[in-house]
């Protein structure tokens, strides 16, 4: 018996030609790292601080409820197709987050 697959699926690769750099000052209270952007295709966050950065996919990050924990010098790539707000809070206020948003 022959196997037949009547559906043809076309997969398009998401690409980006624009990188927008921003710097976010560290804070011991929750701050916005990236605003929601429906055009975002990806991004990176580098913790340029000696303190730990706690990232949250949502409006408010805390040191006990977070998506990712970046130690000093840590690097994070935003998951494929996440376009919502990203917030962050540091364990101590020193340094910055160096952010690149790909659109």
Backbone as XML, in Angstrom:
<?xml version="1.0"?>
<chain id="A" units="angstrom">
  <residue number="1" name="UNK">
    <atom name="N" x="0.845" y="-1.160" z="0.000"/>
    <atom name="CA" x="0.000" y="0.000" z="0.000"/>
    <atom name="C" x="0.897" y="1.232" z="0.000"/>
  </residue>
  <residue number="2" name="UNK">
    <atom name="N" x="0.620" y="2.152" z="-0.866"/>
    <atom name="CA" x="1.412" y="3.375" z="-0.993"/>
    <atom name="C" x="1.001" y="4.385" z="0.074"/>
  </residue>
  <residue number="3" name="UNK">
    <atom name="N" x="1.986" y="5.145" z="0.542"/>
    <atom name="CA" x="1.713" y="6.240" z="1.469"/>
    <atom name="C" x="1.494" y="7.513" z="0.666"/>
  </residue>
  <residue number="4" name="UNK">
    <atom name="N" x="0.435" y="8.208" z="0.976"/>
    <atom name="CA" x="0.101" y="9.433" z="0.252"/>
    <atom name="C" x="-0.065" y="10.557" z="1.254"/>
  </residue>
  <residue number="5" name="UNK">
    <atom name="N" x="0.549" y="11.683" z="0.969"/>
    <atom name="CA" x="0.383" y="12.870" z="1.799"/>
    <atom name="C" x="-0.209" y="13.952" z="0.917"/>
  </residue>
  <residue number="6" name="UNK">
    <atom name="N" x="-1.531" y="14.128" z="0.978"/>
    <atom name="CA" x="-2.174" y="15.087" z="0.077"/>
    <atom name="C" x="-1.923" y="16.551" z="0.444"/>
  </residue>
  <residue number="7" name="UNK">
    <atom name="N" x="-1.485" y="16.814" z="1.650"/>
    <atom name="CA" x="-1.266" y="18.204" z="2.071"/>
    <atom name="C" x="0.176" y="18.612" z="1.804"/>
  </residue>
  <residue number="8" name="UNK">
    <atom name="N" x="0.344" y="19.741" z="1.181"/>
    <atom name="CA" x="1.668" y="20.309" z="0.968"/>
    <atom name="C" x="1.795" y="21.496" z="1.901"/>
  </residue>
  <residue number="9" name="UNK">
    <atom name="N" x="2.815" y="21.475" z="2.716"/>
    <atom name="CA" x="3.024" y="22.531" z="3.694"/>
    <atom name="C" x="4.243" y="23.346" z="3.289"/>
  </residue>
  <residue number="10" name="UNK">
    <atom name="N" x="4.067" y="24.647" z="3.240"/>
    <atom name="CA" x="5.181" y="25.541" z="2.952"/>
    <atom name="C" x="5.589" y="26.213" z="4.250"/>
  </residue>
  <residue number="11" name="UNK">
    <atom name="N" x="6.858" y="26.121" z="4.570"/>
    <atom name="CA" x="7.377" y="26.724" z="5.788"/>
    <atom name="C" x="8.232" y="27.915" z="5.407"/>
  </residue>
  <residue number="12" name="UNK">
    <atom name="N" x="7.879" y="29.080" z="5.936"/>
    <atom name="CA" x="8.659" y="30.292" z="5.678"/>
    <atom name="C" x="9.564" y="30.583" z="6.849"/>
  </residue>
  <residue number="13" name="UNK">
    <atom name="N" x="10.771" y="30.958" z="6.566"/>
    <atom name="CA" x="11.726" y="31.294" z="7.610"/>
    <atom name="C" x="11.581" y="32.765" z="7.965"/>
  </residue>
  <residue number="14" name="UNK">
    <atom name="N" x="11.486" y="33.040" z="9.259"/>
    <atom name="CA" x="11.392" y="34.414" z="9.723"/>
    <atom name="C" x="12.786" y="35.034" z="9.729"/>
  </residue>
  <residue number="15" name="UNK">
    <atom name="N" x="12.946" y="36.143" z="9.037"/>
    <atom name="CA" x="14.238" y="36.811" z="9.003"/>
    <atom name="C" x="14.090" y="38.251" z="9.464"/>
  </residue>
  <residue number="16" name="UNK">
    <atom name="N" x="15.211" y="38.839" z="9.825"/>
    <atom name="CA" x="15.224" y="40.218" z="10.284"/>
    <atom name="C" x="16.363" y="40.956" z="9.609"/>
  </residue>
  <residue number="17" name="UNK">
    <atom name="N" x="16.086" y="42.191" z="9.231"/>
    <atom name="CA" x="17.132" y="43.012" z="8.638"/>
    <atom name="C" x="17.460" y="44.230" z="9.473"/>
  </residue>
  <residue number="18" name="UNK">
    <atom name="N" x="16.773" y="44.351" z="10.636"/>
    <atom name="CA" x="16.956" y="45.536" z="11.466"/>
    <atom name="C" x="17.192" y="45.140" z="12.920"/>
  </residue>
  <residue number="19" name="UNK">
    <atom name="N" x="18.217" y="45.729" z="13.520"/>
    <atom name="CA" x="18.500" y="45.534" z="14.933"/>
    <atom name="C" x="18.473" y="46.903" z="15.610"/>
  </residue>
  <residue number="20" name="UNK">
    <atom name="N" x="17.621" y="47.037" z="16.615"/>
    <atom name="CA" x="17.515" y="48.299" z="17.340"/>
    <atom name="C" x="18.139" y="48.140" z="18.723"/>
  </residue>
  <residue number="21" name="UNK">
    <atom name="N" x="19.264" y="48.815" z="18.975"/>
    <atom name="CA" x="19.919" y="48.699" z="20.278"/>
    <atom name="C" x="19.334" y="49.673" z="21.299"/>
  </residue>
  <residue number="22" name="UNK">
    <atom name="N" x="19.198" y="49.206" z="22.533"/>
    <atom name="CA" x="18.813" y="50.072" z="23.645"/>
    <atom name="C" x="19.610" y="49.654" z="24.873"/>
  </residue>
  <residue number="23" name="UNK">
    <atom name="N" x="19.718" y="50.567" z="25.815"/>
    <atom name="CA" x="20.356" y="50.285" z="27.091"/>
    <atom name="C" x="19.349" y="50.595" z="28.185"/>
  </residue>
  <residue number="24" name="UNK">
    <atom name="N" x="19.176" y="49.655" z="29.109"/>
    <atom name="CA" x="18.243" y="49.838" z="30.218"/>
    <atom name="C" x="19.057" y="49.838" z="31.507"/>
  </residue>
  <residue number="25" name="UNK">
    <atom name="N" x="18.957" y="50.920" z="32.263"/>
    <atom name="CA" x="19.688" y="51.026" z="33.527"/>
    <atom name="C" x="19.145" y="50.020" z="34.532"/>
  </residue>
  <residue number="26" name="UNK">
    <atom name="N" x="20.046" y="49.411" z="35.292"/>
    <atom name="CA" x="19.632" y="48.430" z="36.297"/>
    <atom name="C" x="18.793" y="49.109" z="37.372"/>
  </residue>
  <residue number="27" name="UNK">
    <atom name="N" x="17.943" y="48.303" z="37.999"/>
    <atom name="CA" x="17.041" y="48.818" z="39.010"/>
    <atom name="C" x="16.688" y="47.709" z="39.992"/>
  </residue>
  <residue number="28" name="UNK">
    <atom name="N" x="16.526" y="48.067" z="41.259"/>
    <atom name="CA" x="16.101" y="47.112" z="42.272"/>
    <atom name="C" x="14.578" y="47.006" z="42.335"/>
  </residue>
  <residue number="29" name="UNK">
    <atom name="N" x="13.890" y="47.729" z="41.427"/>
    <atom name="CA" x="12.443" y="47.578" z="41.248"/>
    <atom name="C" x="12.204" y="47.202" z="39.787"/>
  </residue>
  <residue number="30" name="UNK">
    <atom name="N" x="11.071" y="46.609" z="39.515"/>
    <atom name="CA" x="10.775" y="46.111" z="38.173"/>
    <atom name="C" x="10.734" y="47.240" z="37.143"/>
  </residue>
  <residue number="31" name="UNK">
    <atom name="N" x="11.410" y="47.011" z="36.001"/>
    <atom name="CA" x="11.431" y="47.980" z="34.903"/>
    <atom name="C" x="11.154" y="47.241" z="33.589"/>
  </residue>
  <residue number="32" name="UNK">
    <atom name="N" x="10.722" y="47.989" z="32.583"/>
    <atom name="CA" x="10.499" y="47.408" z="31.265"/>
    <atom name="C" x="11.835" y="47.279" z="30.535"/>
  </residue>
  <residue number="33" name="UNK">
    <atom name="N" x="12.140" y="46.070" z="30.100"/>
    <atom name="CA" x="13.341" y="45.820" z="29.303"/>
    <atom name="C" x="13.000" y="46.018" z="27.829"/>
  </residue>
  <residue number="34" name="UNK">
    <atom name="N" x="11.880" y="45.464" z="27.397"/>
    <atom name="CA" x="11.361" y="45.660" z="26.036"/>
    <atom name="C" x="9.850" y="45.786" z="26.099"/>
  </residue>
  <residue number="35" name="UNK">
    <atom name="N" x="9.322" y="46.800" z="25.431"/>
    <atom name="CA" x="7.866" y="46.955" z="25.324"/>
    <atom name="C" x="7.330" y="45.904" z="24.351"/>
  </residue>
  <residue number="36" name="UNK">
    <atom name="N" x="6.062" y="45.605" z="24.455"/>
    <atom name="CA" x="5.430" y="44.689" z="23.506"/>
    <atom name="C" x="5.577" y="45.258" z="22.096"/>
  </residue>
  <residue number="37" name="UNK">
    <atom name="N" x="5.850" y="44.385" z="21.136"/>
    <atom name="CA" x="6.037" y="44.819" z="19.757"/>
    <atom name="C" x="5.627" y="43.667" z="18.834"/>
  </residue>
  <residue number="38" name="UNK">
    <atom name="N" x="4.497" y="43.824" z="18.159"/>
    <atom name="CA" x="3.994" y="42.754" z="17.282"/>
    <atom name="C" x="4.894" y="42.517" z="16.073"/>
  </residue>
  <residue number="39" name="UNK">
    <atom name="N" x="5.823" y="43.438" z="15.797"/>
    <atom name="CA" x="6.755" y="43.279" z="14.675"/>
    <atom name="C" x="8.074" y="42.610" z="15.078"/>
  </residue>
  <residue number="40" name="UNK">
    <atom name="N" x="8.250" y="42.315" z="16.364"/>
    <atom name="CA" x="9.504" y="41.711" z="16.831"/>
    <atom name="C" x="9.666" y="40.301" z="16.264"/>
  </residue>
  <residue number="41" name="UNK">
    <atom name="N" x="10.861" y="40.027" z="15.769"/>
    <atom name="CA" x="11.181" y="38.691" z="15.260"/>
    <atom name="C" x="12.173" y="37.975" z="16.170"/>
  </residue>
  <residue number="42" name="UNK">
    <atom name="N" x="12.781" y="38.715" z="17.052"/>
    <atom name="CA" x="13.735" y="38.134" z="17.988"/>
    <atom name="C" x="14.438" y="39.224" z="18.755"/>
  </residue>
  <residue number="43" name="UNK">
    <atom name="N" x="15.404" y="38.830" z="19.545"/>
    <atom name="CA" x="16.162" y="39.813" z="20.289"/>
    <atom name="C" x="17.141" y="39.169" z="21.233"/>
  </residue>
  <residue number="44" name="UNK">
    <atom name="N" x="18.018" y="39.996" z="21.782"/>
    <atom name="CA" x="19.015" y="39.534" z="22.739"/>
    <atom name="C" x="19.086" y="40.502" z="23.914"/>
  </residue>
  <residue number="45" name="UNK">
    <atom name="N" x="19.475" y="39.958" z="25.061"/>
    <atom name="CA" x="19.659" y="40.767" z="26.263"/>
    <atom name="C" x="20.965" y="40.319" z="26.906"/>
  </residue>
  <residue number="46" name="UNK">
    <atom name="N" x="21.843" y="41.269" z="27.180"/>
    <atom name="CA" x="23.100" y="40.986" z="27.855"/>
    <atom name="C" x="23.096" y="41.737" z="29.176"/>
  </residue>
  <residue number="47" name="UNK">
    <atom name="N" x="23.336" y="41.026" z="30.266"/>
    <atom name="CA" x="23.387" y="41.629" z="31.588"/>
    <atom name="C" x="24.780" y="42.199" z="31.835"/>
  </residue>
  <residue number="48" name="UNK">
    <atom name="N" x="24.935" y="43.486" z="31.561"/>
    <atom name="CA" x="26.212" y="44.180" z="31.752"/>
    <atom name="C" x="26.237" y="44.786" z="33.158"/>
  </residue>
  <residue number="49" name="UNK">
    <atom name="N" x="26.158" y="43.914" z="34.139"/>
    <atom name="CA" x="26.093" y="44.313" z="35.540"/>
    <atom name="C" x="26.796" y="43.254" z="36.369"/>
  </residue>
  <residue number="50" name="UNK">
    <atom name="N" x="27.200" y="43.608" z="37.587"/>
    <atom name="CA" x="27.751" y="42.603" z="38.495"/>
    <atom name="C" x="26.651" y="41.935" z="39.310"/>
  </residue>
  <residue number="51" name="UNK">
    <atom name="N" x="25.407" y="42.438" z="39.178"/>
    <atom name="CA" x="24.261" y="41.883" z="39.892"/>
    <atom name="C" x="23.490" y="40.920" z="38.984"/>
  </residue>
  <residue number="52" name="UNK">
    <atom name="N" x="22.679" y="40.076" z="39.575"/>
    <atom name="CA" x="21.837" y="39.134" z="38.835"/>
    <atom name="C" x="20.606" y="39.856" z="38.291"/>
  </residue>
  <residue number="53" name="UNK">
    <atom name="N" x="20.268" y="39.591" z="37.033"/>
    <atom name="CA" x="19.082" y="40.152" z="36.389"/>
    <atom name="C" x="18.035" y="39.053" z="36.273"/>
  </residue>
  <residue number="54" name="UNK">
    <atom name="N" x="16.824" y="39.330" z="36.767"/>
    <atom name="CA" x="15.706" y="38.411" z="36.667"/>
    <atom name="C" x="14.767" y="38.941" z="35.588"/>
  </residue>
  <residue number="55" name="UNK">
    <atom name="N" x="14.556" y="38.174" z="34.523"/>
    <atom name="CA" x="13.687" y="38.570" z="33.415"/>
    <atom name="C" x="12.334" y="37.905" z="33.552"/>
  </residue>
  <residue number="56" name="UNK">
    <atom name="N" x="11.286" y="38.628" z="33.179"/>
    <atom name="CA" x="9.925" y="38.094" z="33.211"/>
    <atom name="C" x="9.202" y="38.430" z="31.918"/>
  </residue>
  <residue number="57" name="UNK">
    <atom name="N" x="8.520" y="37.458" z="31.334"/>
    <atom name="CA" x="7.643" y="37.706" z="30.185"/>
    <atom name="C" x="6.325" y="38.208" z="30.750"/>
  </residue>
  <residue number="58" name="UNK">
    <atom name="N" x="6.217" y="39.507" z="30.890"/>
    <atom name="CA" x="5.051" y="40.138" z="31.489"/>
    <atom name="C" x="5.446" y="41.488" z="32.042"/>
  </residue>
  <residue number="59" name="UNK">
    <atom name="N" x="4.488" y="42.152" z="32.664"/>
    <atom name="CA" x="4.669" y="43.535" z="33.086"/>
    <atom name="C" x="5.508" y="43.709" z="34.347"/>
  </residue>
  <residue number="60" name="UNK">
    <atom name="N" x="5.596" y="42.681" z="35.198"/>
    <atom name="CA" x="6.290" y="42.857" z="36.465"/>
    <atom name="C" x="7.197" y="41.677" z="36.770"/>
  </residue>
  <residue number="61" name="UNK">
    <atom name="N" x="8.472" y="41.953" z="36.923"/>
    <atom name="CA" x="9.441" y="40.927" z="37.310"/>
    <atom name="C" x="9.687" y="41.015" z="38.810"/>
  </residue>
  <residue number="62" name="UNK">
    <atom name="N" x="9.904" y="39.866" z="39.424"/>
    <atom name="CA" x="10.322" y="39.825" z="40.821"/>
    <atom name="C" x="11.474" y="38.827" z="40.926"/>
  </residue>
  <residue number="63" name="UNK">
    <atom name="N" x="12.149" y="38.854" z="42.059"/>
    <atom name="CA" x="13.258" y="37.926" z="42.257"/>
    <atom name="C" x="12.772" y="36.523" z="42.614"/>
  </residue>
  <residue number="64" name="UNK">
    <atom name="N" x="11.463" y="36.366" z="42.801"/>
    <atom name="CA" x="10.918" y="35.040" z="43.105"/>
    <atom name="C" x="10.001" y="34.505" z="42.008"/>
  </residue>
  <residue number="65" name="UNK">
    <atom name="N" x="9.558" y="35.359" z="41.079"/>
    <atom name="CA" x="8.712" y="34.931" z="39.959"/>
    <atom name="C" x="9.294" y="35.525" z="38.684"/>
  </residue>
  <residue number="66" name="UNK">
    <atom name="N" x="9.972" y="34.683" z="37.903"/>
    <atom name="CA" x="10.679" y="35.173" z="36.726"/>
    <atom name="C" x="10.769" y="34.075" z="35.681"/>
  </residue>
  <residue number="67" name="UNK">
    <atom name="N" x="11.078" y="34.481" z="34.449"/>
    <atom name="CA" x="11.234" y="33.552" z="33.325"/>
    <atom name="C" x="12.668" y="33.065" z="33.204"/>
  </residue>
  <residue number="68" name="UNK">
    <atom name="N" x="13.620" y="33.964" z="33.367"/>
    <atom name="CA" x="15.031" y="33.613" z="33.216"/>
    <atom name="C" x="15.864" y="34.415" z="34.207"/>
  </residue>
  <residue number="69" name="UNK">
    <atom name="N" x="16.952" y="33.803" z="34.666"/>
    <atom name="CA" x="17.868" y="34.423" z="35.624"/>
    <atom name="C" x="19.217" y="34.584" z="34.929"/>
  </residue>
  <residue number="70" name="UNK">
    <atom name="N" x="19.651" y="35.838" z="34.768"/>
    <atom name="CA" x="20.936" y="36.114" z="34.116"/>
    <atom name="C" x="21.935" y="36.586" z="35.158"/>
  </residue>
  <residue number="71" name="UNK">
    <atom name="N" x="22.959" y="35.791" z="35.370"/>
    <atom name="CA" x="24.020" y="36.190" z="36.277"/>
    <atom name="C" x="24.868" y="37.276" z="35.615"/>
  </residue>
  <residue number="72" name="UNK">
    <atom name="N" x="25.760" y="37.879" z="36.353"/>
    <atom name="CA" x="26.630" y="38.935" z="35.818"/>
    <atom name="C" x="27.269" y="38.466" z="34.514"/>
  </residue>
  <residue number="73" name="UNK">
    <atom name="N" x="27.149" y="39.294" z="33.483"/>
    <atom name="CA" x="27.716" y="38.948" z="32.180"/>
    <atom name="C" x="26.888" y="37.969" z="31.384"/>
  </residue>
  <residue number="74" name="UNK">
    <atom name="N" x="25.714" y="37.595" z="31.881"/>
    <atom name="CA" x="24.859" y="36.612" z="31.209"/>
    <atom name="C" x="24.215" y="37.153" z="29.938"/>
  </residue>
  <residue number="75" name="UNK">
    <atom name="N" x="23.892" y="36.224" z="29.035"/>
    <atom name="CA" x="23.319" y="36.540" z="27.717"/>
    <atom name="C" x="22.051" y="35.722" z="27.533"/>
  </residue>
  <residue number="76" name="UNK">
    <atom name="N" x="21.021" y="36.337" z="26.930"/>
    <atom name="CA" x="19.746" y="35.657" z="26.730"/>
    <atom name="C" x="19.199" y="35.984" z="25.352"/>
  </residue>
  <residue number="77" name="UNK">
    <atom name="N" x="18.698" y="34.977" z="24.653"/>
    <atom name="CA" x="18.020" y="35.179" z="23.380"/>
    <atom name="C" x="16.525" y="35.001" z="23.579"/>
  </residue>
  <residue number="78" name="UNK">
    <atom name="N" x="15.766" y="35.986" z="23.133"/>
    <atom name="CA" x="14.322" y="35.950" z="23.272"/>
    <atom name="C" x="13.770" y="34.837" z="22.384"/>
  </residue>
  <residue number="79" name="UNK">
    <atom name="N" x="12.890" y="33.993" z="22.929"/>
    <atom name="CA" x="12.370" y="32.879" z="22.140"/>
    <atom name="C" x="11.651" y="33.330" z="20.872"/>
  </residue>
  <residue number="80" name="UNK">
    <atom name="N" x="11.737" y="32.487" z="19.882"/>
    <atom name="CA" x="11.133" y="32.684" z="18.574"/>
    <atom name="C" x="9.683" y="33.150" z="18.679"/>
  </residue>
  <residue number="81" name="UNK">
    <atom name="N" x="9.379" y="34.260" z="18.108"/>
    <atom name="CA" x="8.031" y="34.826" z="17.983"/>
    <atom name="C" x="7.426" y="35.365" z="19.277"/>
  </residue>
  <residue number="82" name="UNK">
    <atom name="N" x="8.171" y="35.536" z="20.369"/>
    <atom name="CA" x="7.603" y="36.170" z="21.551"/>
    <atom name="C" x="7.592" y="37.673" z="21.316"/>
  </residue>
  <residue number="83" name="UNK">
    <atom name="N" x="6.405" y="38.285" z="21.339"/>
    <atom name="CA" x="6.270" y="39.707" z="21.021"/>
    <atom name="C" x="5.750" y="40.535" z="22.192"/>
  </residue>
  <residue number="84" name="UNK">
    <atom name="N" x="5.537" y="39.906" z="23.341"/>
    <atom name="CA" x="4.994" y="40.619" z="24.492"/>
    <atom name="C" x="6.043" y="41.421" z="25.237"/>
  </residue>
  <residue number="85" name="UNK">
    <atom name="N" x="5.587" y="42.083" z="26.297"/>
    <atom name="CA" x="6.468" y="42.900" z="27.131"/>
    <atom name="C" x="7.433" y="41.999" z="27.900"/>
  </residue>
  <residue number="86" name="UNK">
    <atom name="N" x="8.654" y="42.496" z="28.108"/>
    <atom name="CA" x="9.647" y="41.809" z="28.930"/>
    <atom name="C" x="10.100" y="42.791" z="29.999"/>
  </residue>
  <residue number="87" name="UNK">
    <atom name="N" x="9.990" y="42.372" z="31.248"/>
    <atom name="CA" x="10.410" y="43.228" z="32.353"/>
    <atom name="C" x="11.598" y="42.588" z="33.067"/>
  </residue>
  <residue number="88" name="UNK">
    <atom name="N" x="12.260" y="43.381" z="33.892"/>
    <atom name="CA" x="13.412" y="42.874" z="34.618"/>
    <atom name="C" x="13.609" y="43.579" z="35.937"/>
  </residue>
  <residue number="89" name="UNK">
    <atom name="N" x="14.304" y="42.898" z="36.817"/>
    <atom name="CA" x="14.682" y="43.453" z="38.111"/>
    <atom name="C" x="16.049" y="42.866" z="38.466"/>
  </residue>
  <residue number="90" name="UNK">
    <atom name="N" x="16.926" y="43.680" z="39.020"/>
    <atom name="CA" x="18.265" y="43.232" z="39.409"/>
    <atom name="C" x="18.310" y="42.995" z="40.914"/>
  </residue>
  <residue number="91" name="UNK">
    <atom name="N" x="19.237" y="42.154" z="41.334"/>
    <atom name="CA" x="19.430" y="41.908" z="42.770"/>
    <atom name="C" x="20.065" y="43.115" z="43.451"/>
  </residue>
  <residue number="92" name="UNK">
    <atom name="N" x="20.715" y="43.983" z="42.675"/>
    <atom name="CA" x="21.264" y="45.256" z="43.147"/>
    <atom name="C" x="21.367" y="46.174" z="41.932"/>
  </residue>
  <residue number="93" name="UNK">
    <atom name="N" x="21.202" y="47.462" z="42.162"/>
    <atom name="CA" x="21.205" y="48.414" z="41.044"/>
    <atom name="C" x="22.628" y="48.845" z="40.711"/>
  </residue>
  <residue number="94" name="UNK">
    <atom name="N" x="23.205" y="48.220" z="39.697"/>
    <atom name="CA" x="24.487" y="48.663" z="39.136"/>
    <atom name="C" x="24.614" y="48.077" z="37.737"/>
  </residue>
  <residue number="95" name="UNK">
    <atom name="N" x="25.072" y="48.868" z="36.809"/>
    <atom name="CA" x="25.218" y="48.406" z="35.433"/>
    <atom name="C" x="23.957" y="48.584" z="34.610"/>
  </residue>
  <residue number="96" name="UNK">
    <atom name="N" x="23.879" y="47.820" z="33.520"/>
    <atom name="CA" x="22.795" y="47.973" z="32.551"/>
    <atom name="C" x="22.438" y="46.632" z="31.925"/>
  </residue>
  <residue number="97" name="UNK">
    <atom name="N" x="21.324" y="46.650" z="31.204"/>
    <atom name="CA" x="20.994" y="45.577" z="30.267"/>
    <atom name="C" x="21.215" y="46.146" z="28.870"/>
  </residue>
  <residue number="98" name="UNK">
    <atom name="N" x="21.990" y="45.449" z="28.075"/>
    <atom name="CA" x="22.211" y="45.862" z="26.683"/>
    <atom name="C" x="21.291" y="45.011" z="25.823"/>
  </residue>
  <residue number="99" name="UNK">
    <atom name="N" x="20.350" y="45.672" z="25.149"/>
    <atom name="CA" x="19.253" y="44.987" z="24.489"/>
    <atom name="C" x="19.333" y="45.234" z="22.981"/>
  </residue>
  <residue number="100" name="UNK">
    <atom name="N" x="19.050" y="44.206" z="22.205"/>
    <atom name="CA" x="18.924" y="44.314" z="20.753"/>
    <atom name="C" x="17.599" y="43.704" z="20.367"/>
  </residue>
  <residue number="101" name="UNK">
    <atom name="N" x="16.732" y="44.498" z="19.749"/>
    <atom name="CA" x="15.444" y="43.988" z="19.262"/>
    <atom name="C" x="15.529" y="43.838" z="17.754"/>
  </residue>
  <residue number="102" name="UNK">
    <atom name="N" x="15.188" y="42.661" z="17.250"/>
    <atom name="CA" x="15.234" y="42.371" z="15.832"/>
    <atom name="C" x="13.829" y="42.481" z="15.257"/>
  </residue>
  <residue number="103" name="UNK">
    <atom name="N" x="13.683" y="43.329" z="14.222"/>
    <atom name="CA" x="12.378" y="43.511" z="13.592"/>
    <atom name="C" x="12.490" y="43.312" z="12.096"/>
  </residue>
</chain>
